[in-house]
Amino acid sequence: MKRISIFVLTVLVALGCALPMPSSAQKKPRRRAATPAPTPVPDMRAEALQVAEQIKNVSKFVYIYGKVANGLEIAEDQAKSGQTTPQIQAKTKQSKDALIANINGLRAGLDNLVKRFKASSRLQVQYLKLSYAAEAAVSAEQLATAGRYDEAGKALVTVVERLTDTLTTMRLL
């Protein structure tokens, strides 16, 4: 029994020497710098929903834009070569005017949102990003008016990208 006790005691002492010392015994305690209280994150969910609504509007429009623009390009090419009647040309002009009016409506929606964001001091970063999206919408309108439908479509895609960039800067909880 005495031998077992001595053996256990020897093993425990050997293990105690092999085990690392607790960190508090090895190092002097550090003073922790006071961490500032976290700044409350403003709730931007309502504004984010407004941006998301604009993304939906422009995306839905882009979905149909390609077919309409393609049809207008074909009709305008046929009109230039004298293959269409005045009635078809008038209908083509109506379609083009409607397309431009729709782009104008999208732009107006963005402009209204830009004004709301500009008025809020907490949304200045988002205001700038949103204003870039509105600029792309103005460009799309101008390009479509000039009959440059492919470039106008690319500008509309840029609107969606910039709206998405705006949305990603908003901290949503």
C-alpha positions in Angstrom: 0.0 0.0 0.0 2.9 2.3 0.8 4.5 1.5 -2.5 1.3 2.4 -4.4 0.9 5.7 -2.5 4.5 6.6 -3.3 4.0 5.6 -7.0 0.8 7.7 -7.3 2.5 10.6 -5.6 5.5 10.4 -7.9 3.2 10.2 -11.0 1.2 13.2 -9.8 4.4 15.3 -9.1 5.8 14.3 -12.5 2.5 15.3 -14.2 2.4 18.5 -12.3 5.9 19.5 -13.7 4.9 18.5 -17.2 1.7 20.4 -17.3 1.9 24.1 -18.3 1.3 26.6 -15.6 -1.9 28.6 -15.7 -1.6 31.7 -17.8 -2.2 33.9 -14.8 0.9 32.5 -13.1 3.0 33.0 -16.2 2.1 36.6 -17.2 1.3 39.7 -15.4 -2.3 40.6 -15.6 -3.1 43.1 -18.4 -5.3 46.0 -17.9 -8.1 46.0 -20.4 -8.8 49.1 -22.2 -12.4 50.3 -21.8 -14.4 49.4 -24.8 -16.8 52.0 -26.0 -20.4 51.1 -25.9 -21.6 50.0 -29.3 -23.3 52.7 -31.3 -26.9 51.8 -31.9 -27.6 50.9 -35.5 -30.4 53.0 -37.0 -33.4 51.0 -38.2 -33.5 51.4 -42.0 -36.0 48.7 -42.8 -38.6 51.1 -44.1 -36.2 52.8 -46.4 -34.7 49.5 -47.5 -38.2 48.3 -48.5 -38.6 51.4 -50.6 -35.3 50.7 -52.4 -36.3 47.1 -52.8 -39.6 48.2 -54.4 -37.7 50.3 -56.9 -35.5 47.2 -57.7 -38.6 45.2 -58.3 -40.1 47.9 -60.6 -37.0 48.3 -62.7 -36.4 44.5 -62.9 -40.0 43.9 -64.1 -39.6 46.6 -66.7 -36.2 45.2 -67.9 -37.8 41.8 -68.3 -40.2 43.1 -71.0 -37.9 45.9 -72.3 -35.8 43.6 -74.5 -38.7 42.3 -76.5 -40.3 45.8 -76.9 -36.9 47.4 -77.9 -36.2 44.6 -80.3 -39.6 45.1 -82.0 -39.0 48.8 -82.2 -35.6 48.4 -83.8 -37.0 46.1 -86.4 -39.9 48.4 -87.1 -37.6 51.4 -87.4 -35.2 49.5 -89.8 -38.2 48.6 -91.9 -39.4 52.2 -91.9 -36.0 53.4 -93.0 -36.1 51.0 -96.0 -39.6 52.0 -96.9 -41.2 48.6 -96.0 -43.9 49.9 -93.7 -47.1 51.8 -94.1 -47.7 55.2 -92.4 -50.2 53.4 -90.0 -47.5 51.0 -88.9 -45.0 53.9 -88.5 -47.6 55.8 -86.4 -48.1 52.7 -84.2 -44.3 52.3 -83.9 -44.0 55.9 -82.7 -46.8 55.3 -80.2 -44.9 52.2 -78.9 -41.7 54.2 -78.7 -43.4 57.1 -76.8 -45.0 54.6 -74.4 -41.6 53.0 -73.8 -40.0 56.3 -73.1 -42.9 57.3 -70.8 -42.4 54.1 -68.8 -38.7 54.8 -68.4 -39.7 58.3 -67.3 -42.1 56.9 -64.7 -39.3 54.7 -63.3 -37.0 57.7 -63.2 -39.6 59.8 -61.4 -40.0 57.1 -58.8 -36.3 57.1 -58.2 -36.2 60.9 -58.1 -38.9 60.9 -55.4 -36.9 58.4 -53.4 -33.7 60.4 -53.8 -35.5 63.5 -52.4 -36.6 61.5 -49.3 -33.2 60.2 -48.7 -31.5 63.6 -49.2 -33.8 65.0 -46.5 -32.5 62.5 -43.9 -29.1 63.1 -42.3 -28.7 59.4 -41.5 -29.2 58.3 -45.1 -26.5 60.4 -46.8 -24.4 57.5 -48.0 -27.5 55.8 -49.4 -28.6 59.1 -50.9 -25.4 59.3 -53.0 -25.7 55.8 -54.2 -29.4 56.3 -55.0 -28.6 59.5 -56.9 -26.2 57.5 -59.1 -29.1 55.1 -59.9 -31.3 58.0 -60.8 -28.6 59.3 -63.1 -28.4 56.0 -64.9 -32.2 56.2 -65.3 -31.9 59.6 -66.9 -29.3 58.2 -69.2 -31.6 55.3 -70.1 -34.4 57.7 -71.0 -32.1 59.8 -73.1 -30.7 56.8 -75.0 -34.1 55.3 -75.6 -35.3 58.7 -76.9 -32.4 58.7 -79.3 -33.3 55.2 -80.5 -30.2 53.6 -78.9 -32.2 50.8 -77.3 -29.4 48.4 -76.5 -27.4 51.1 -74.6 -30.6 52.2 -72.9 -31.2 48.6 -71.7 -27.6 48.5 -70.3 -28.3 51.7 -68.5 -31.4 50.2 -67.0 -29.4 47.2 -65.8 -27.0 49.7 -64.2 -30.0 51.2 -62.4 -30.7 47.9 -60.8 -27.0 47.4 -59.9 -26.8 50.8 -58.2 -30.1 50.2 -56.4 -28.7 46.9 -55.1 -25.5 48.7 -54.0 -27.7 51.2 -52.1 -29.5 48.3 -50.4 -26.3 46.6 -49.4 -25.1 49.7 -47.5 -28.2 49.6 -45.3 -27.7 47.6 -42.0 -30.8 45.5 -41.7 -31.6 43.8 -38.4 
